[in-house]
């Protein structure tokens, strides 16, 4: 999550802010066995992915509160996790 937060810090250049990153990464981070098992398609699949993306966006916007402010082991990024 901190890596995605780091990527979001470049959103002015990439337009990949927390919401866009959540939309792209949510289906991989919060894989749904229900969608795979039942073969959801159309509206049901869209709603499931929408819920996943909302959860991932929440996590990304609350990384410090959820995981603390310690940097990842061996890393220090400006503005993320107590870096420069």
N, CA, C and O atoms as a GROMACS GRO file, in nm:
protein
  336
    1UNK      N    1   0.082  -0.119   0.000
    1UNK     CA    2   0.000   0.000   0.000
    1UNK      C    3   0.086   0.124   0.000
    1UNK      O    4   0.052   0.224  -0.064
    2UNK      N    5   0.197   0.120   0.071
    2UNK     CA    6   0.284   0.238   0.071
    2UNK      C    7   0.342   0.263  -0.067
    2UNK      O    8   0.361   0.378  -0.106
    3UNK      N    9   0.370   0.159  -0.140
    3UNK     CA   10   0.420   0.178  -0.277
    3UNK      C   11   0.314   0.248  -0.362
    3UNK      O   12   0.346   0.341  -0.436
    4UNK      N   13   0.189   0.205  -0.353
    4UNK     CA   14   0.082   0.270  -0.429
    4UNK      C   15   0.064   0.414  -0.382
    4UNK      O   16   0.037   0.502  -0.463
    5UNK      N   17   0.079   0.439  -0.253
    5UNK     CA   18   0.072   0.574  -0.202
    5UNK      C   19   0.185   0.659  -0.260
    5UNK      O   20   0.164   0.775  -0.297
    6UNK      N   21   0.302   0.600  -0.269
    6UNK     CA   22   0.415   0.669  -0.332
    6UNK      C   23   0.383   0.702  -0.478
    6UNK      O   24   0.411   0.812  -0.524
    7UNK      N   25   0.324   0.608  -0.548
    7UNK     CA   26   0.286   0.633  -0.688
    7UNK      C   27   0.182   0.744  -0.696
    7UNK      O   28   0.186   0.826  -0.788
    8UNK      N   29   0.090   0.749  -0.602
    8UNK     CA   30  -0.012   0.854  -0.601
    8UNK      C   31   0.049   0.991  -0.580
    8UNK      O   32  -0.010   1.091  -0.621
    9UNK      N   33   0.166   0.998  -0.518
    9UNK     CA   34   0.230   1.127  -0.496
    9UNK      C   35   0.272   1.192  -0.628
    9UNK      O   36   0.303   1.311  -0.630
   10UNK      N   37   0.274   1.116  -0.736
   10UNK     CA   38   0.307   1.168  -0.869
   10UNK      C   39   0.181   1.193  -0.953
   10UNK      O   40   0.189   1.206  -1.075
   11UNK      N   41   0.066   1.200  -0.888
   11UNK     CA   42  -0.060   1.212  -0.961
   11UNK      C   43  -0.069   1.338  -1.046
   11UNK      O   44  -0.140   1.338  -1.147
   12UNK      N   45   0.000   1.443  -1.008
   12UNK     CA   46  -0.004   1.564  -1.091
   12UNK      C   47   0.060   1.541  -1.227
   12UNK      O   48   0.027   1.610  -1.324
   13UNK      N   49   0.150   1.444  -1.236
   13UNK     CA   50   0.216   1.410  -1.362
   13UNK      C   51   0.148   1.293  -1.433
   13UNK      O   52   0.146   1.288  -1.556
   14UNK      N   53   0.094   1.200  -1.355
   14UNK     CA   54   0.043   1.075  -1.414
   14UNK      C   55  -0.108   1.063  -1.415
   14UNK      O   56  -0.164   0.978  -1.485
   15UNK      N   57  -0.176   1.147  -1.337
   15UNK     CA   58  -0.321   1.140  -1.316
   15UNK      C   59  -0.363   1.008  -1.250
   15UNK      O   60  -0.479   0.968  -1.258
   16UNK      N   61  -0.268   0.943  -1.186
   16UNK     CA   62  -0.299   0.819  -1.113
   16UNK      C   63  -0.304   0.851  -0.964
   16UNK      O   64  -0.216   0.813  -0.888
   17UNK      N   65  -0.411   0.921  -0.925
   17UNK     CA   66  -0.432   0.951  -0.785
   17UNK      C   67  -0.490   0.827  -0.716
   17UNK      O   68  -0.509   0.723  -0.780
   18UNK      N   69  -0.518   0.837  -0.588
   18UNK     CA   70  -0.562   0.722  -0.509
   18UNK      C   71  -0.683   0.652  -0.572
   18UNK      O   72  -0.687   0.529  -0.575
   19UNK      N   73  -0.779   0.728  -0.621
   19UNK     CA   74  -0.899   0.666  -0.677
   19UNK      C   75  -0.866   0.585  -0.803
   19UNK      O   76  -0.912   0.471  -0.817
   20UNK      N   77  -0.787   0.641  -0.892
   20UNK     CA   78  -0.752   0.567  -1.014
   20UNK      C   79  -0.666   0.445  -0.983
   20UNK      O   80  -0.686   0.339  -1.042
   21UNK      N   81  -0.572   0.458  -0.892
   21UNK     CA   82  -0.492   0.343  -0.852
   21UNK      C   83  -0.580   0.235  -0.790
   21UNK      O   84  -0.560   0.116  -0.815
   22UNK      N   85  -0.676   0.276  -0.710
   22UNK     CA   86  -0.768   0.179  -0.648
   22UNK      C   87  -0.849   0.105  -0.753
   22UNK      O   88  -0.866  -0.016  -0.744
   23UNK      N   89  -0.898   0.177  -0.853
   23UNK     CA   90  -0.978   0.113  -0.959
   23UNK      C   91  -0.894   0.008  -1.032
   23UNK      O   92  -0.942  -0.101  -1.062
   24UNK      N   93  -0.769   0.043  -1.061
   24UNK     CA   94  -0.682  -0.048  -1.136
   24UNK      C   95  -0.638  -0.168  -1.052
   24UNK      O   96  -0.639  -0.281  -1.100
   25UNK      N   97  -0.599  -0.144  -0.927
   25UNK     CA   98  -0.539  -0.248  -0.845
   25UNK      C   99  -0.637  -0.328  -0.760
   25UNK      O  100  -0.604  -0.440  -0.720
   26UNK      N  101  -0.753  -0.276  -0.732
   26UNK     CA  102  -0.847  -0.344  -0.642
   26UNK      C  103  -0.880  -0.488  -0.682
   26UNK      O  104  -0.878  -0.575  -0.595
   27UNK      N  105  -0.909  -0.515  -0.810
   27UNK     CA  106  -0.943  -0.654  -0.844
   27UNK      C  107  -0.830  -0.753  -0.816
   27UNK      O  108  -0.855  -0.871  -0.794
   28UNK      N  109  -0.705  -0.705  -0.818
   28UNK     CA  110  -0.591  -0.791  -0.789
   28UNK      C  111  -0.563  -0.800  -0.640
   28UNK      O  112  -0.525  -0.906  -0.589
   29UNK      N  113  -0.581  -0.690  -0.570
   29UNK     CA  114  -0.552  -0.688  -0.426
   29UNK      C  115  -0.661  -0.755  -0.344
   29UNK      O  116  -0.634  -0.817  -0.242
   30UNK      N  117  -0.786  -0.741  -0.389
   30UNK     CA  118  -0.900  -0.798  -0.317
   30UNK      C  119  -0.975  -0.894  -0.408
   30UNK      O  120  -1.094  -0.876  -0.434
   31UNK      N  121  -0.907  -0.991  -0.455
   31UNK     CA  122  -0.965  -1.088  -0.548
   31UNK      C  123  -1.089  -1.153  -0.488
   31UNK      O  124  -1.089  -1.196  -0.372
   32UNK      N  125  -1.193  -1.160  -0.567
   32UNK     CA  126  -1.319  -1.216  -0.519
   32UNK      C  127  -1.340  -1.357  -0.574
   32UNK      O  128  -1.353  -1.378  -0.694
   33UNK      N  129  -1.344  -1.454  -0.483
   33UNK     CA  130  -1.371  -1.591  -0.524
   33UNK      C  131  -1.515  -1.604  -0.574
   33UNK      O  132  -1.543  -1.690  -0.658
   34UNK      N  133  -1.606  -1.520  -0.524
   34UNK     CA  134  -1.745  -1.523  -0.569
   34UNK      C  135  -1.756  -1.492  -0.718
   34UNK      O  136  -1.827  -1.560  -0.792
   35UNK      N  137  -1.684  -1.389  -0.760
   35UNK     CA  138  -1.688  -1.352  -0.902
   35UNK      C  139  -1.631  -1.464  -0.987
   35UNK      O  140  -1.688  -1.498  -1.091
   36UNK      N  141  -1.520  -1.522  -0.945
   36UNK     CA  142  -1.457  -1.629  -1.022
   36UNK      C  143  -1.542  -1.756  -1.023
   36UNK      O  144  -1.556  -1.820  -1.127
   37UNK      N  145  -1.597  -1.792  -0.908
   37UNK     CA  146  -1.671  -1.917  -0.896
   37UNK      C  147  -1.805  -1.913  -0.969
   37UNK      O  148  -1.844  -2.011  -1.032
   38UNK      N  149  -1.873  -1.801  -0.961
   38UNK     CA  150  -2.006  -1.794  -1.021
   38UNK      C  151  -2.006  -1.735  -1.161
   38UNK      O  152  -2.107  -1.736  -1.230
   39UNK      N  153  -1.890  -1.684  -1.201
   39UNK     CA  154  -1.882  -1.627  -1.335
   39UNK      C  155  -1.964  -1.500  -1.349
   39UNK      O  156  -2.023  -1.475  -1.454
   40UNK      N  157  -1.968  -1.419  -1.241
   40UNK     CA  158  -2.040  -1.291  -1.247
   40UNK      C  159  -2.002  -1.217  -1.374
   40UNK      O  160  -1.887  -1.220  -1.418
   41UNK      N  161  -2.099  -1.151  -1.432
   41UNK     CA  162  -2.070  -1.063  -1.543
   41UNK      C  163  -2.166  -0.946  -1.537
   41UNK      O  164  -2.262  -0.947  -1.460
   42UNK      N  165  -2.141  -0.846  -1.617
   42UNK     CA  166  -2.230  -0.732  -1.622
   42UNK      C  167  -2.237  -0.655  -1.492
   42UNK      O  168  -2.134  -0.626  -1.431
   43UNK      N  169  -2.357  -0.621  -1.451
   43UNK     CA  170  -2.381  -0.534  -1.336
   43UNK      C  171  -2.327  -0.592  -1.206
   43UNK      O  172  -2.268  -0.519  -1.127
   44UNK      N  173  -2.346  -0.720  -1.183
   44UNK     CA  174  -2.300  -0.782  -1.058
   44UNK      C  175  -2.148  -0.772  -1.045
   44UNK      O  176  -2.098  -0.738  -0.938
   45UNK      N  177  -2.076  -0.800  -1.150
   45UNK     CA  178  -1.930  -0.792  -1.147
   45UNK      C  179  -1.886  -0.647  -1.127
   45UNK      O  180  -1.793  -0.620  -1.051
   46UNK      N  181  -1.952  -0.555  -1.196
   46UNK     CA  182  -1.919  -0.413  -1.182
   46UNK      C  183  -1.938  -0.368  -1.038
   46UNK      O  184  -1.853  -0.297  -0.984
   47UNK      N  185  -2.047  -0.406  -0.976
   47UNK     CA  186  -2.073  -0.365  -0.838
   47UNK      C  187  -1.970  -0.425  -0.742
   47UNK      O  188  -1.927  -0.358  -0.648
   48UNK      N  189  -1.931  -0.548  -0.765
   48UNK     CA  190  -1.830  -0.611  -0.680
   48UNK      C  191  -1.696  -0.538  -0.692
   48UNK      O  192  -1.632  -0.509  -0.590
   49UNK      N  193  -1.654  -0.506  -0.813
   49UNK     CA  194  -1.529  -0.434  -0.835
   49UNK      C  195  -1.539  -0.294  -0.777
   49UNK      O  196  -1.440  -0.242  -0.725
   50UNK      N  197  -1.655  -0.232  -0.786
   50UNK     CA  198  -1.673  -0.098  -0.730
   50UNK      C  199  -1.652  -0.101  -0.578
   50UNK      O  200  -1.586  -0.012  -0.524
   51UNK      N  201  -1.706  -0.200  -0.511
   51UNK     CA  202  -1.687  -0.213  -0.366
   51UNK      C  203  -1.538  -0.234  -0.336
   51UNK      O  204  -1.483  -0.173  -0.245
   52UNK      N  205  -1.474  -0.320  -0.412
   52UNK     CA  206  -1.331  -0.345  -0.393
   52UNK      C  207  -1.251  -0.216  -0.407
   52UNK      O  208  -1.162  -0.188  -0.326
   53UNK      N  209  -1.282  -0.138  -0.510
   53UNK     CA  210  -1.205  -0.015  -0.534
   53UNK      C  211  -1.229   0.088  -0.423
   53UNK      O  212  -1.137   0.162  -0.388
   54UNK      N  213  -1.349   0.092  -0.369
   54UNK     CA  214  -1.376   0.184  -0.258
   54UNK      C  215  -1.293   0.145  -0.136
   54UNK      O  216  -1.239   0.231  -0.067
   55UNK      N  217  -1.284   0.016  -0.109
   55UNK     CA  218  -1.205  -0.032   0.005
   55UNK      C  219  -1.057   0.002  -0.015
   55UNK      O  220  -0.992   0.050   0.078
   56UNK      N  221  -1.004  -0.024  -0.133
   56UNK     CA  222  -0.863   0.004  -0.160
   56UNK      C  223  -0.837   0.154  -0.154
   56UNK      O  224  -0.734   0.196  -0.100
   57UNK      N  225  -0.927   0.236  -0.206
   57UNK     CA  226  -0.910   0.381  -0.199
   57UNK      C  227  -0.908   0.426  -0.053
   57UNK      O  228  -0.827   0.511  -0.015
   58UNK      N  229  -0.996   0.371   0.029
   58UNK     CA  230  -0.997   0.405   0.172
   58UNK      C  231  -0.863   0.369   0.236
   58UNK      O  232  -0.806   0.450   0.310
   59UNK      N  233  -0.814   0.250   0.208
   59UNK     CA  234  -0.685   0.208   0.264
   59UNK      C  235  -0.574   0.303   0.220
   59UNK      O  236  -0.492   0.344   0.301
   60UNK      N  237  -0.572   0.337   0.090
   60UNK     CA  238  -0.468   0.427   0.039
   60UNK      C  239  -0.473   0.565   0.103
   60UNK      O  240  -0.369   0.627   0.126
   61UNK      N  241  -0.592   0.613   0.132
   61UNK     CA  242  -0.603   0.747   0.190
   61UNK      C  243  -0.585   0.746   0.342
   61UNK      O  244  -0.584   0.851   0.405
   62UNK      N  245  -0.570   0.626   0.400
   62UNK     CA  246  -0.550   0.615   0.545
   62UNK      C  247  -0.432   0.524   0.580
   62UNK      O  248  -0.432   0.460   0.685
   63UNK      N  249  -0.332   0.519   0.494
   63UNK     CA  250  -0.216   0.431   0.516
   63UNK      C  251  -0.151   0.459   0.651
   63UNK      O  252  -0.122   0.366   0.727
   64UNK      N  253  -0.127   0.586   0.681
   64UNK     CA  254  -0.058   0.619   0.806
   64UNK      C  255  -0.138   0.573   0.928
   64UNK      O  256  -0.080   0.519   1.022
   65UNK      N  257  -0.269   0.595   0.927
   65UNK     CA  258  -0.352   0.556   1.040
   65UNK      C  259  -0.361   0.404   1.054
   65UNK      O  260  -0.366   0.352   1.165
   66UNK      N  261  -0.363   0.333   0.942
   66UNK     CA  262  -0.378   0.188   0.945
   66UNK      C  263  -0.248   0.114   0.972
   66UNK      O  264  -0.247   0.014   1.044
   67UNK      N  265  -0.139   0.164   0.914
   67UNK     CA  266  -0.013   0.090   0.920
   67UNK      C  267   0.097   0.162   0.996
   67UNK      O  268   0.208   0.110   1.007
   68UNK      N  269   0.070   0.281   1.049
   68UNK     CA  270   0.171   0.358   1.119
   68UNK      C  271   0.257   0.435   1.021
   68UNK      O  272   0.238   0.428   0.900
   69UNK      N  273   0.353   0.509   1.077
   69UNK     CA  274   0.433   0.594   0.990
   69UNK      C  275   0.574   0.541   0.968
   69UNK      O  276   0.658   0.612   0.913
   70UNK      N  277   0.601   0.418   1.011
   70UNK     CA  278   0.733   0.360   0.989
   70UNK      C  279   0.753   0.329   0.841
   70UNK      O  280   0.662   0.275   0.778
   71UNK      N  281   0.870   0.361   0.786
   71UNK     CA  282   0.894   0.330   0.645
   71UNK      C  283   0.905   0.179   0.624
   71UNK      O  284   0.929   0.104   0.718
   72UNK      N  285   0.889   0.137   0.500
   72UNK     CA  286   0.910  -0.002   0.467
   72UNK      C  287   1.054  -0.039   0.499
   72UNK      O  288   1.142   0.047   0.495
   73UNK      N  289   1.079  -0.162   0.531
   73UNK     CA  290   1.213  -0.208   0.566
   73UNK      C  291   1.312  -0.171   0.456
   73UNK      O  292   1.297  -0.210   0.341
   74UNK      N  293   1.414  -0.094   0.494
   74UNK     CA  294   1.521  -0.060   0.399
   74UNK      C  295   1.485   0.049   0.300
   74UNK      O  296   1.562   0.073   0.206
   75UNK      N  297   1.371   0.118   0.316
   75UNK     CA  298   1.335   0.222   0.220
   75UNK      C  299   1.303   0.351   0.294
   75UNK      O  300   1.266   0.350   0.411
   76UNK      N  301   1.316   0.458   0.225
   76UNK     CA  302   1.277   0.589   0.278
   76UNK      C  303   1.240   0.676   0.161
   76UNK      O  304   1.327   0.717   0.084
   77UNK      N  305   1.111   0.706   0.146
   77UNK     CA  306   1.063   0.789   0.037
   77UNK      C  307   1.024   0.925   0.089
   77UNK      O  308   0.966   0.935   0.197
   78UNK      N  309   1.056   1.030   0.015
   78UNK     CA  310   1.013   1.164   0.058
   78UNK      C  311   0.862   1.171   0.074
   78UNK      O  312   0.787   1.134  -0.016
   79UNK      N  313   0.819   1.217   0.190
   79UNK     CA  314   0.676   1.237   0.212
   79UNK      C  315   0.598   1.112   0.245
   79UNK      O  316   0.478   1.120   0.269
   80UNK      N  317   0.662   0.997   0.245
   80UNK     CA  318   0.592   0.872   0.273
   80UNK      C  319   0.666   0.796   0.381
   80UNK      O  320   0.786   0.768   0.367
   81UNK      N  321   0.596   0.762   0.487
   81UNK     CA  322   0.655   0.677   0.590
   81UNK      C  323   0.773   0.737   0.663
   81UNK      O  324   0.864   0.664   0.702
   82UNK      N  325   0.774   0.870   0.684
   82UNK     CA  326   0.880   0.931   0.761
   82UNK      C  327   1.006   0.956   0.683
   82UNK      O  328   1.111   0.977   0.743
   83UNK      N  329   1.001   0.957   0.550
   83UNK     CA  330   1.118   0.984   0.466
   83UNK      C  331   1.154   1.131   0.471
   83UNK      O  332   1.108   1.204   0.559
   84UNK      N  333   1.237   1.175   0.379
   84UNK     CA  334   1.286   1.314   0.374
   84UNK      C  335   1.176   1.414   0.360
   84UNK      O  336   1.202   1.534   0.355
   0.00000   0.00000   0.00000
